[in-house]
Amino acid sequence: MKNENFFFDGRTPLEVMAQGGMISLYETYRRIEQIHCGELMGK
């Protein structure tokens, strides 16, 4: 799904991973994991 936060900027996680290198892959994983764990909820 498209995501409107500052990192994804309206792109899907798959788009971010496809357009970047290993750093984009890691950052995408990290941010999804944070959302999954509730660390970014309400921010």
Residue, then its C-alpha position, 0 to 999 in steps of 0.5 A: m500500500k502507498n504510505e504518506n509518511f516522510f520516508f515513503d513519500g507516497r510510494t509503496p514499500l516495494e517501490v522504495m526497495a526496487q529504486g534503492g540499494m541495500i540501505s533502502l531495503y534495510e530502512t524499509y524493513r526497519r520502518i515496517e517492523q517499527i509500525h508492526c511493533g507499534e513504535l510509530m503509531g500516533k507519530 
